[in-house]
Amino acid sequence: MDTYPPNRLGIYDMHGNVWEWCRDAYAPYTTAPRAGDGLREPRDAEARVIRGGSYDYGARFGRSADRYWDRPELTYRALGCRPARALRRE
């Protein structure tokens, strides 16, 4: 609810709620990203990337640069998703 100032991109409250599922498969950064959207999608990957930390982990994990993984069928209270939409240049 806009408790703190926004980050450089004007976005509020991005960290500290729950780990967020990412679309990327968990793969080494040596896996080439797909042209256009940068998605890393190796054929044999079963795990998906999670980022951002959660309320029941320390502040050290509350960075979008921290990348971990889990299986897509996993559910627990500290793991969720953030709706997003594509940005258009005008």
N, CA, C and O atoms as a GROMACS GRO file, in nm:
protein
  360
    1MET      N    1   0.083  -0.119   0.000
    1MET     CA    2   0.000   0.000   0.000
    1MET      C    3   0.087   0.125   0.000
    1MET      O    4   0.056   0.220   0.072
    2ASP      N    5   0.190   0.128  -0.076
    2ASP     CA    6   0.275   0.246  -0.090
    2ASP      C    7   0.333   0.294   0.043
    2ASP      O    8   0.344   0.414   0.067
    3THR      N    9   0.370   0.200   0.129
    3THR     CA   10   0.424   0.235   0.260
    3THR      C   11   0.562   0.297   0.248
    3THR      O   12   0.597   0.389   0.322
    4TYR      N   13   0.641   0.246   0.154
    4TYR     CA   14   0.777   0.295   0.133
    4TYR      C   15   0.786   0.361  -0.004
    4TYR      O   16   0.699   0.340  -0.088
    5PRO      N   17   0.890   0.440  -0.027
    5PRO     CA   18   0.906   0.501  -0.159
    5PRO      C   19   0.923   0.394  -0.268
    5PRO      O   20   0.969   0.284  -0.238
    6PRO      N   21   0.888   0.425  -0.392
    6PRO     CA   22   0.906   0.328  -0.501
    6PRO      C   23   1.053   0.310  -0.534
    6PRO      O   24   1.138   0.392  -0.498
    7ASN      N   25   1.083   0.201  -0.604
    7ASN     CA   26   1.219   0.180  -0.652
    7ASN      C   27   1.246   0.269  -0.774
    7ASN      O   28   1.163   0.354  -0.808
    8ARG      N   29   1.360   0.251  -0.839
    8ARG     CA   30   1.396   0.336  -0.954
    8ARG      C   31   1.297   0.326  -1.068
    8ARG      O   32   1.287   0.418  -1.149
    9LEU      N   33   1.224   0.216  -1.076
    9LEU     CA   34   1.127   0.198  -1.184
    9LEU      C   35   0.987   0.245  -1.147
    9LEU      O   36   0.894   0.232  -1.226
   10GLY      N   37   0.973   0.299  -1.026
   10GLY     CA   38   0.842   0.347  -0.982
   10GLY      C   39   0.753   0.236  -0.929
   10GLY      O   40   0.631   0.253  -0.923
   11ILE      N   41   0.812   0.122  -0.892
   11ILE     CA   42   0.735   0.006  -0.846
   11ILE      C   43   0.743  -0.003  -0.694
   11ILE      O   44   0.849   0.015  -0.636
   12TYR      N   45   0.630  -0.030  -0.631
   12TYR     CA   46   0.621  -0.042  -0.485
   12TYR      C   47   0.612  -0.188  -0.440
   12TYR      O   48   0.565  -0.274  -0.514
   13ASP      N   49   0.659  -0.213  -0.319
   13ASP     CA   50   0.631  -0.337  -0.246
   13ASP      C   51   0.657  -0.465  -0.324
   13ASP      O   52   0.572  -0.554  -0.328
   14MET      N   53   0.773  -0.474  -0.386
   14MET     CA   54   0.803  -0.591  -0.468
   14MET      C   55   0.861  -0.708  -0.390
   14MET      O   56   0.849  -0.822  -0.435
   15HIS      N   57   0.922  -0.686  -0.276
   15HIS     CA   58   0.992  -0.793  -0.206
   15HIS      C   59   0.932  -0.818  -0.069
   15HIS      O   60   0.870  -0.730  -0.009
   16GLY      N   61   0.950  -0.939  -0.020
   16GLY     CA   62   0.918  -0.970   0.118
   16GLY      C   63   0.785  -1.038   0.142
   16GLY      O   64   0.757  -1.076   0.255
   17ASN      N   65   0.702  -1.053   0.042
   17ASN     CA   66   0.574  -1.120   0.064
   17ASN      C   67   0.594  -1.272   0.053
   17ASN      O   68   0.602  -1.340   0.154
   18VAL      N   69   0.601  -1.323  -0.066
   18VAL     CA   70   0.624  -1.466  -0.088
   18VAL      C   71   0.726  -1.484  -0.200
   18VAL      O   72   0.746  -1.395  -0.283
   19TRP      N   73   0.791  -1.600  -0.202
   19TRP     CA   74   0.874  -1.636  -0.316
   19TRP      C   75   0.783  -1.632  -0.438
   19TRP      O   76   0.665  -1.667  -0.429
   20GLU      N   77   0.836  -1.592  -0.550
   20GLU     CA   78   0.754  -1.581  -0.670
   20GLU      C   79   0.801  -1.679  -0.776
   20GLU      O   80   0.920  -1.686  -0.809
   21TRP      N   81   0.705  -1.755  -0.829
   21TRP     CA   82   0.734  -1.844  -0.941
   21TRP      C   83   0.772  -1.759  -1.061
   21TRP      O   84   0.712  -1.655  -1.086
   22CYS      N   85   0.870  -1.804  -1.135
   22CYS     CA   86   0.908  -1.740  -1.261
   22CYS      C   87   0.880  -1.838  -1.373
   22CYS      O   88   0.873  -1.959  -1.351
   23ARG      N   89   0.866  -1.787  -1.490
   23ARG     CA   90   0.836  -1.872  -1.606
   23ARG      C   91   0.957  -1.957  -1.647
   23ARG      O   92   0.940  -2.064  -1.705
   24ASP      N   93   1.076  -1.908  -1.619
   24ASP     CA   94   1.198  -1.976  -1.660
   24ASP      C   95   1.214  -2.113  -1.595
   24ASP      O   96   1.182  -2.131  -1.477
   25ALA      N   97   1.264  -2.207  -1.671
   25ALA     CA   98   1.310  -2.333  -1.614
   25ALA      C   99   1.441  -2.305  -1.543
   25ALA      O  100   1.514  -2.214  -1.582
   26TYR      N  101   1.471  -2.381  -1.439
   26TYR     CA  102   1.597  -2.363  -1.369
   26TYR      C  103   1.706  -2.426  -1.454
   26TYR      O  104   1.709  -2.548  -1.471
   27ALA      N  105   1.793  -2.345  -1.507
   27ALA     CA  106   1.900  -2.390  -1.594
   27ALA      C  107   2.022  -2.302  -1.571
   27ALA      O  108   2.009  -2.189  -1.524
   28PRO      N  109   2.139  -2.352  -1.604
   28PRO     CA  110   2.258  -2.268  -1.590
   28PRO      C  111   2.249  -2.145  -1.680
   28PRO      O  112   2.184  -2.148  -1.784
   29TYR      N  113   2.313  -2.040  -1.638
   29TYR     CA  114   2.314  -1.920  -1.721
   29TYR      C  115   2.389  -1.942  -1.852
   29TYR      O  116   2.386  -1.856  -1.940
   30THR      N  117   2.456  -2.055  -1.865
   30THR     CA  118   2.522  -2.087  -1.991
   30THR      C  119   2.420  -2.133  -2.096
   30THR      O  120   2.451  -2.137  -2.215
   31THR      N  121   2.297  -2.168  -2.053
   31THR     CA  122   2.190  -2.201  -2.146
   31THR      C  123   2.149  -2.073  -2.218
   31THR      O  124   2.115  -1.974  -2.154
   32ALA      N  125   2.153  -2.076  -2.349
   32ALA     CA  126   2.124  -1.956  -2.427
   32ALA      C  127   1.980  -1.909  -2.407
   32ALA      O  128   1.888  -1.991  -2.410
   33PRO      N  129   1.959  -1.779  -2.386
   33PRO     CA  130   1.823  -1.727  -2.375
   33PRO      C  131   1.756  -1.724  -2.512
   33PRO      O  132   1.822  -1.708  -2.615
   34ARG      N  133   1.626  -1.738  -2.512
   34ARG     CA  134   1.547  -1.733  -2.636
   34ARG      C  135   1.547  -1.591  -2.689
   34ARG      O  136   1.539  -1.495  -2.612
   35ALA      N  137   1.554  -1.577  -2.820
   35ALA     CA  138   1.549  -1.445  -2.883
   35ALA      C  139   1.413  -1.382  -2.859
   35ALA      O  140   1.311  -1.451  -2.863
   36GLY      N  141   1.411  -1.253  -2.834
   36GLY     CA  142   1.286  -1.181  -2.819
   36GLY      C  143   1.245  -1.157  -2.675
   36GLY      O  144   1.222  -1.043  -2.636
   37ASP      N  145   1.236  -1.264  -2.594
   37ASP     CA  146   1.191  -1.245  -2.455
   37ASP      C  147   1.293  -1.289  -2.351
   37ASP      O  148   1.272  -1.265  -2.232
   38GLY      N  149   1.404  -1.352  -2.392
   38GLY     CA  150   1.510  -1.388  -2.299
   38GLY      C  151   1.483  -1.510  -2.213
   38GLY      O  152   1.561  -1.540  -2.122
   39LEU      N  153   1.373  -1.581  -2.239
   39LEU     CA  154   1.338  -1.699  -2.160
   39LEU      C  155   1.440  -1.809  -2.179
   39LEU      O  156   1.483  -1.835  -2.292
   40ARG      N  157   1.480  -1.874  -2.071
   40ARG     CA  158   1.568  -1.991  -2.078
   40ARG      C  159   1.479  -2.113  -2.062
   40ARG      O  160   1.417  -2.131  -1.957
   41GLU      N  161   1.473  -2.195  -2.162
   41GLU     CA  162   1.379  -2.307  -2.162
   41GLU      C  163   1.446  -2.434  -2.214
   41GLU      O  164   1.417  -2.477  -2.326
   42PRO      N  165   1.537  -2.494  -2.135
   42PRO     CA  166   1.600  -2.619  -2.179
   42PRO      C  167   1.497  -2.732  -2.183
   42PRO      O  168   1.402  -2.732  -2.105
   43ARG      N  169   1.516  -2.825  -2.271
   43ARG     CA  170   1.418  -2.933  -2.291
   43ARG      C  171   1.403  -3.026  -2.172
   43ARG      O  172   1.293  -3.075  -2.146
   44ASP      N  173   1.511  -3.050  -2.099
   44ASP     CA  174   1.507  -3.152  -1.994
   44ASP      C  175   1.486  -3.097  -1.854
   44ASP      O  176   1.493  -3.173  -1.757
   45ALA      N  177   1.460  -2.968  -1.839
   45ALA     CA  178   1.445  -2.909  -1.705
   45ALA      C  179   1.308  -2.941  -1.646
   45ALA      O  180   1.206  -2.926  -1.712
   46GLU      N  181   1.309  -2.985  -1.521
   46GLU     CA  182   1.184  -3.012  -1.449
   46GLU      C  183   1.157  -2.909  -1.341
   46GLU      O  184   1.043  -2.894  -1.296
   47ALA      N  185   1.259  -2.838  -1.298
   47ALA     CA  186   1.243  -2.739  -1.192
   47ALA      C  187   1.222  -2.600  -1.252
   47ALA      O  188   1.271  -2.570  -1.361
   48ARG      N  189   1.149  -2.516  -1.178
   48ARG     CA  190   1.124  -2.378  -1.220
   48ARG      C  191   1.192  -2.281  -1.123
   48ARG      O  192   1.213  -2.314  -1.006
   49VAL      N  193   1.224  -2.164  -1.173
   49VAL     CA  194   1.291  -2.062  -1.093
   49VAL      C  195   1.192  -1.997  -0.996
   49VAL      O  196   1.077  -1.971  -1.031
   50ILE      N  197   1.238  -1.972  -0.874
   50ILE     CA  198   1.164  -1.889  -0.779
   50ILE      C  199   1.258  -1.777  -0.735
   50ILE      O  200   1.379  -1.798  -0.724
   51ARG      N  201   1.203  -1.659  -0.711
   51ARG     CA  202   1.284  -1.542  -0.674
   51ARG      C  203   1.214  -1.457  -0.569
   51ARG      O  204   1.092  -1.466  -0.551
   52GLY      N  205   1.292  -1.375  -0.499
   52GLY     CA  206   1.238  -1.267  -0.420
   52GLY      C  207   1.225  -1.286  -0.270
   52GLY      O  208   1.194  -1.190  -0.200
   53GLY      N  209   1.248  -1.405  -0.218
   53GLY     CA  210   1.236  -1.426  -0.074
   53GLY      C  211   1.092  -1.424  -0.027
   53GLY      O  212   1.000  -1.408  -0.107
   54SER      N  213   1.073  -1.442   0.102
   54SER     CA  214   0.938  -1.440   0.158
   54SER      C  215   0.943  -1.397   0.303
   54SER      O  216   1.050  -1.377   0.360
   55TYR      N  217   0.826  -1.384   0.361
   55TYR     CA  218   0.816  -1.337   0.499
   55TYR      C  219   0.880  -1.431   0.600
   55TYR      O  220   0.915  -1.386   0.709
   56ASP      N  221   0.898  -1.558   0.568
   56ASP     CA  222   0.959  -1.648   0.666
   56ASP      C  223   1.104  -1.684   0.635
   56ASP      O  224   1.153  -1.788   0.678
   57TYR      N  225   1.171  -1.597   0.558
   57TYR     CA  226   1.314  -1.609   0.532
   57TYR      C  227   1.379  -1.476   0.569
   57TYR      O  228   1.310  -1.374   0.576
   58GLY      N  229   1.508  -1.477   0.592
   58GLY     CA  230   1.579  -1.354   0.627
   58GLY      C  231   1.587  -1.255   0.512
   58GLY      O  232   1.561  -1.289   0.397
   59ALA      N  233   1.623  -1.133   0.546
   59ALA     CA  234   1.631  -1.025   0.447
   59ALA      C  235   1.731  -1.055   0.336
   59ALA      O  236   1.716  -1.005   0.225
   60ARG      N  237   1.831  -1.136   0.363
   60ARG     CA  238   1.932  -1.171   0.262
   60ARG      C  239   1.868  -1.232   0.138
   60ARG      O  240   1.921  -1.218   0.028
   61PHE      N  241   1.756  -1.300   0.154
   61PHE     CA  242   1.689  -1.367   0.042
   61PHE      C  243   1.592  -1.275  -0.031
   61PHE      O  244   1.540  -1.314  -0.136
   62GLY      N  245   1.567  -1.156   0.019
   62GLY     CA  246   1.468  -1.067  -0.039
   62GLY      C  247   1.518  -0.984  -0.155
   62GLY      O  248   1.494  -0.863  -0.160
   63ARG      N  249   1.588  -1.045  -0.247
   63ARG     CA  250   1.641  -0.977  -0.365
   63ARG      C  251   1.597  -1.053  -0.489
   63ARG      O  252   1.602  -1.176  -0.491
   64SER      N  253   1.555  -0.983  -0.591
   64SER     CA  254   1.515  -1.052  -0.714
   64SER      C  255   1.634  -1.119  -0.781
   64SER      O  256   1.616  -1.209  -0.863
   65ALA      N  257   1.756  -1.076  -0.747
   65ALA     CA  258   1.876  -1.138  -0.804
   65ALA      C  259   1.901  -1.276  -0.745
   65ALA      O  260   1.972  -1.356  -0.806
   66ASP      N  261   1.846  -1.307  -0.628
   66ASP     CA  262   1.860  -1.441  -0.572
   66ASP      C  263   1.769  -1.536  -0.646
   66ASP      O  264   1.648  -1.512  -0.656
   67ARG      N  265   1.826  -1.641  -0.698
   67ARG     CA  266   1.751  -1.736  -0.781
   67ARG      C  267   1.761  -1.874  -0.720
   67ARG      O  268   1.871  -1.926  -0.698
   68TYR      N  269   1.648  -1.934  -0.694
   68TYR     CA  270   1.642  -2.070  -0.642
   68TYR      C  271   1.544  -2.148  -0.728
   68TYR      O  272   1.494  -2.096  -0.827
   69TRP      N  273   1.518  -2.272  -0.693
   69TRP     CA  274   1.430  -2.354  -0.776
   69TRP      C  275   1.341  -2.442  -0.692
   69TRP      O  276   1.367  -2.467  -0.574
   70ASP      N  277   1.235  -2.487  -0.755
   70ASP     CA  278   1.148  -2.589  -0.698
   70ASP      C  279   1.068  -2.653  -0.811
   70ASP      O  280   1.066  -2.604  -0.924
   71ARG      N  281   1.003  -2.762  -0.778
   71ARG     CA  282   0.919  -2.831  -0.877
   71ARG      C  283   0.785  -2.759  -0.889
   71ARG      O  284   0.730  -2.713  -0.789
   72PRO      N  285   0.731  -2.749  -1.010
   72PRO     CA  286   0.606  -2.674  -1.031
   72PRO      C  287   0.486  -2.727  -0.953
   72PRO      O  288   0.393  -2.650  -0.926
   73GLU      N  289   0.485  -2.853  -0.916
   73GLU     CA  290   0.370  -2.908  -0.843
   73GLU      C  291   0.374  -2.874  -0.693
   73GLU      O  292   0.279  -2.903  -0.620
   74LEU      N  293   0.483  -2.814  -0.648
   74LEU     CA  294   0.497  -2.780  -0.507
   74LEU      C  295   0.404  -2.664  -0.467
   74LEU      O  296   0.388  -2.568  -0.542
   75THR      N  297   0.345  -2.676  -0.350
   75THR     CA  298   0.269  -2.564  -0.294
   75THR      C  299   0.307  -2.548  -0.148
   75THR      O  300   0.323  -2.646  -0.075
   76TYR      N  301   0.322  -2.425  -0.106
   76TYR     CA  302   0.337  -2.392   0.036
   76TYR      C  303   0.309  -2.244   0.054
   76TYR      O  304   0.312  -2.167  -0.042
   77ARG      N  305   0.283  -2.206   0.176
   77ARG     CA  306   0.231  -2.072   0.206
   77ARG      C  307   0.326  -1.958   0.169
   77ARG      O  308   0.279  -1.846   0.150
   78ALA      N  309   0.453  -1.983   0.158
   78ALA     CA  310   0.549  -1.876   0.128
   78ALA      C  311   0.589  -1.873  -0.019
   78ALA      O  312   0.695  -1.820  -0.054
   79LEU      N  313   0.506  -1.930  -0.106
   79LEU     CA  314   0.536  -1.936  -0.249
   79LEU      C  315   0.412  -1.896  -0.327
   79LEU      O  316   0.304  -1.949  -0.303
   80GLY      N  317   0.426  -1.805  -0.419
   80GLY     CA  318   0.311  -1.759  -0.497
   80GLY      C  319   0.353  -1.706  -0.632
   80GLY      O  320   0.456  -1.746  -0.687
   81CYS      N  321   0.275  -1.616  -0.686
   81CYS     CA  322   0.307  -1.557  -0.815
   81CYS      C  323   0.264  -1.411  -0.814
   81CYS      O  324   0.184  -1.369  -0.731
   82ARG      N  325   0.317  -1.336  -0.906
   82ARG     CA  326   0.282  -1.195  -0.921
   82ARG      C  327   0.229  -1.176  -1.062
   82ARG      O  328   0.300  -1.204  -1.160
   83PRO      N  329   0.107  -1.131  -1.075
   83PRO     CA  330   0.054  -1.104  -1.209
   83PRO      C  331   0.138  -1.000  -1.280
   83PRO      O  332   0.191  -0.908  -1.217
   84ALA      N  333   0.150  -1.014  -1.409
   84ALA     CA  334   0.230  -0.920  -1.489
   84ALA      C  335   0.166  -0.902  -1.625
   84ALA      O  336   0.085  -0.983  -1.669
   85ARG      N  337   0.203  -0.796  -1.689
   85ARG     CA  338   0.157  -0.773  -1.825
   85ARG      C  339   0.270  -0.714  -1.906
   85ARG      O  340   0.363  -0.655  -1.852
   86ALA      N  341   0.260  -0.731  -2.035
   86ALA     CA  342   0.364  -0.677  -2.124
   86ALA      C  343   0.354  -0.524  -2.129
   86ALA      O  344   0.244  -0.469  -2.125
   87LEU      N  345   0.467  -0.459  -2.137
   87LEU     CA  346   0.470  -0.315  -2.151
   87LEU      C  347   0.479  -0.278  -2.298
   87LEU      O  348   0.548  -0.344  -2.376
   88ARG      N  349   0.410  -0.174  -2.336
   88ARG     CA  350   0.414  -0.127  -2.475
   88ARG      C  351   0.490   0.004  -2.482
   88ARG      O  352   0.474   0.092  -2.396
   89ARG      N  353   0.572   0.017  -2.584
   89ARG     CA  354   0.638   0.145  -2.607
   89ARG      C  355   0.546   0.236  -2.682
   89ARG      O  356   0.479   0.194  -2.778
   90GLU      N  357   0.541   0.360  -2.641
   90GLU     CA  358   0.453   0.454  -2.710
   90GLU      C  359   0.531   0.571  -2.760
   90GLU      O  360   0.474   0.662  -2.822
   0.00000   0.00000   0.00000
